[in-house]
């Protein structure tokens, strides 16, 4: 809950989704925000972030820290058209609608 909001799809389910992708060898659940901690456990050679991190203080810090241990930071294009906030709102509205329908069916 790094952003202060519970994820709609629980971590255990997201891990299973990723685990079943053909090109994935293993899945690591990050439990602390320090990415170097994950590297110390796994010893990877590159890390992937959305390019909304590029040029930010967080991104520059990530590049500095991983540059010191020989890890490349690779940026994926940020999908500005896919807003997790909008998805969460749509799901909340759908859930409220379903709850209202269920309560009217019970009466």
C-alpha positions as CSV (number, residue, x, y, z in Angstrom):
1,X,0.0,0.0,0.0
2,X,2.8,2.4,-0.9
3,X,0.5,5.0,-2.4
4,X,-1.9,4.9,0.6
5,X,-4.6,2.9,-1.3
6,X,-5.2,-0.8,-1.2
7,X,-4.8,-2.4,-4.7
8,X,-7.9,-3.6,-6.4
9,X,-6.1,-6.9,-7.4
10,X,-4.4,-8.4,-4.3
11,X,-0.6,-8.9,-4.5
12,X,-0.9,-12.7,-4.4
13,X,-3.1,-12.6,-7.5
14,X,-0.8,-10.2,-9.3
15,X,2.1,-12.5,-8.5
16,X,0.3,-15.4,-10.0
17,X,-0.6,-13.4,-13.2
18,X,3.1,-12.4,-13.7
19,X,4.4,-15.9,-12.8
20,X,2.3,-17.3,-15.7
21,X,3.8,-15.0,-18.3
22,X,6.0,-17.2,-20.6
23,X,9.1,-15.0,-20.4
24,X,9.1,-14.7,-16.6
25,X,11.6,-16.9,-14.8
26,X,10.7,-15.9,-11.2
27,X,8.6,-13.3,-9.3
28,X,9.9,-11.4,-6.3
29,X,7.5,-9.5,-4.1
30,X,9.0,-6.2,-3.1
31,X,8.1,-5.5,0.5
32,X,10.3,-2.4,1.1
33,X,10.5,0.7,-1.1
34,X,14.4,0.5,-1.3
35,X,15.1,-1.0,-4.7
36,X,18.7,-1.7,-3.8
37,X,17.3,-4.1,-1.2
38,X,15.7,-6.2,-4.0
39,X,19.0,-6.1,-5.9
40,X,20.8,-7.4,-2.9
41,X,18.4,-10.4,-2.8
42,X,18.3,-11.1,-6.5
43,X,21.4,-9.6,-8.1
44,X,19.7,-8.5,-11.3
45,X,21.4,-6.6,-14.2
46,X,18.6,-4.1,-15.1
47,X,15.5,-2.6,-13.5
48,X,12.4,-1.4,-15.4
49,X,10.5,1.8,-14.4
50,X,7.8,3.8,-16.1
51,X,9.3,6.8,-17.9
52,X,7.3,9.1,-15.7
53,X,10.3,8.6,-13.4
54,X,12.8,9.8,-16.0
55,X,14.3,13.1,-15.0
56,X,12.7,13.2,-11.6
57,X,14.6,13.3,-8.4
58,X,13.5,9.7,-7.7
59,X,14.6,8.6,-11.1
60,X,18.0,10.3,-10.9
61,X,18.6,8.8,-7.4
62,X,17.6,5.3,-8.8
63,X,20.1,5.8,-11.7
64,X,22.9,6.9,-9.3
65,X,22.4,4.1,-6.9
66,X,22.1,1.4,-9.5
67,X,24.9,2.9,-11.6
68,X,27.3,2.3,-8.6
69,X,26.5,-1.5,-8.7
70,X,26.4,-1.9,-12.5
71,X,22.6,-2.1,-13.0
72,X,21.0,-0.5,-16.0
73,X,17.7,1.5,-15.5
74,X,15.4,0.9,-18.4
75,X,12.4,3.1,-18.8
76,X,9.1,1.9,-20.3
77,X,6.8,4.4,-22.0
78,X,4.3,5.6,-19.4
79,X,0.7,4.9,-20.3
80,X,-0.9,8.3,-19.6
81,X,-4.1,7.1,-21.2
82,X,-4.4,4.3,-18.6
83,X,-5.1,6.0,-15.3
84,X,-5.2,3.7,-12.3
85,X,-7.2,6.5,-10.5
86,X,-9.9,6.4,-13.2
87,X,-9.9,2.6,-13.2
88,X,-10.3,2.6,-9.4
89,X,-13.2,5.1,-9.7
90,X,-15.0,3.1,-12.4
91,X,-14.7,0.0,-10.2
92,X,-16.0,1.8,-7.2
93,X,-19.0,3.0,-9.1
94,X,-19.7,-0.4,-10.5
95,X,-19.4,-1.9,-7.0
96,X,-21.8,0.6,-5.5
97,X,-24.3,-0.1,-8.3
98,X,-24.0,-3.8,-7.7
99,X,-24.6,-3.3,-3.9
100,X,-27.6,-1.1,-4.6
101,X,-29.1,-3.8,-6.9
102,X,-28.4,-6.5,-4.3
103,X,-30.1,-4.6,-1.5
104,X,-33.2,-3.9,-3.7
105,X,-33.4,-7.6,-4.6
106,X,-33.3,-8.5,-0.9
107,X,-36.3,-6.3,0.0
